[in-house]
Amino acid sequence: MKKISLVALAVMLFTVNGYAQSAKVVIATGGIGGVYYYYGTQISEIISKHHVAAATAIQTAASVDNMLLLRDKSDPAKNSYFIGTVLPDTAYFTVTGKHKKFAEKPAKANILWMMYPNYLHIVTTADSGIKTLSDIAGKRVSTGAPGSGTEFTALNLLQAANIDPNNFRKWEKLGAKESDEALANGTLDAYAWSGGLPTGSIVELANTLKRKGTALFLVPLPDSDPGVAAFKKAFSGLADSQTVSKEIYGTAADTPTLAFWNMFVCPESLPEDLAYRITKTVFENLETLHSSVKAARDTTAENSGRFVGKTAIPYHPGAVKYFTERGLVE
């Protein structure tokens, strides 16, 4: 009996302590050049280095693509899960089935933590003639990579502003790096990008444009703009008015814009113990993330804890357990 008890105990301990380590976690990020990609890569390294799970990060088209992967590729039977980065408006629409790709099958997702505020950039040059949102009508414009959160936000903003992208002189659907190259080469007048501050590829673009004798210009998106006001009304509680300081990219002036708190999400099926260990390990090793990704300075336990119980998409119980232990949740 004693031997059987010891075996049973060993099995039980392996189940508790070894389960998460045997899990496979794939972190869906975004395109190379964007903050999502570098953020997700660092999370993957933290999870793997501390033996929480076998983690890998993959390049994707970002938010919408990531929610599709989370919904369709996670396989609890194989202890394999897709987790990753997503914009809040995209997350909300995919979980509620309001996004057309999720109308028949909404995503079942939970929040692990809040990442950092994402700032909507409408990027152009100082000599493009584009000074307001309405000025992009009839221009050569990229609205972001297909399936990305940038595209989703940009198209909804254009709709709110009564700007039909089909009437652009040229309508492109490019990622961050490709958009930068097209703008620098003069084959694009403006593009949309939703990312943290600073976005590295835009910093490089600003330097490139300066060498070419022009300057980077971010189109202002103030509350007084009718399109912005309509967008904020349609996405009440998801978009916040913020400012991109002129020091970020060396622009001539500060730029009012829209900001959204990025979410790091997982499927509801992620085991509670694994969700807890991922969250705990990341927040106990934030110095690695903060030193590698500037935008991640806003990834703190305090910033995540204050949102628990206040979001349209619930936090995962494993994450709630961690923030409760930290005294950040009552």
Secondary structure, DSSP 8 states (H G I E B T S, - for coil): -HHHHHHHHHHHHHHHHHHHHH-EEEEE---TTSHHHHHHHHHHHHHHHTTSSEEEEE--S-HHHHHHHHHHH-BGGGTEEEEEEE-HHHHHHHHHT-SGGGSSS---EEEEEEEEEEEEEEEEETTSS--SGGGGTTSEEE--STT-HHHHHHHHHHHHTT--GGGSSEEE---HHHHHHHHHTTS-SEEEEEE-SS-HHHHHHHHHHHHTT--EEE----TTSHHHHHHHHHTTTT-EEEEE-HHHHT-SS-EEEEEEEEEEEEETTS-HHHHHHHHHHHHTSHHHHHHH-GGGGG--HHHHHTTTT-SSS-B-HHHHHHHHHTT---
